[in-house]
Amino acid sequence: MLNVKIYCPQTHPDYDTTYNIVEEVLQEQHLSYTIERINRFEDLYRLRILYPPQIVINSRVVYSRRCPKKEELLQILQKMHLIK
């Protein structure tokens, strides 16, 4: 099972888009997953998230600064050997 965390404040313009793309790609690949949104400014500040949105899969930062494209996320999953 994949543990996905998205660090992004709700006020960020890519807040919903990032979540939707991540969820869509994981569903299309038939992966078992949980997605957690961390959006409180206090948490982002404490964790030093400077460039949201930041995507973490299984405790590994895989993407930051902007909303990923589906193709980029698929490449990341392939490099992590989570899909073929």
Number of C-alpha atoms within 10 A of each C-alpha: 8 14 14 20 20 23 24 29 18 14 9 11 13 18 20 13 13 21 20 11 16 20 16 13 17 18 12 8 13 10 14 10 14 13 15 13 15 17 18 12 14 10 14 17 10 8 10 9 16 12 13 20 25 21 25 18 19 11 11 12 13 14 19 18 14 15 22 20 13 14 10 12 19 19 13 16 18 12 11 13 9 12 14 10
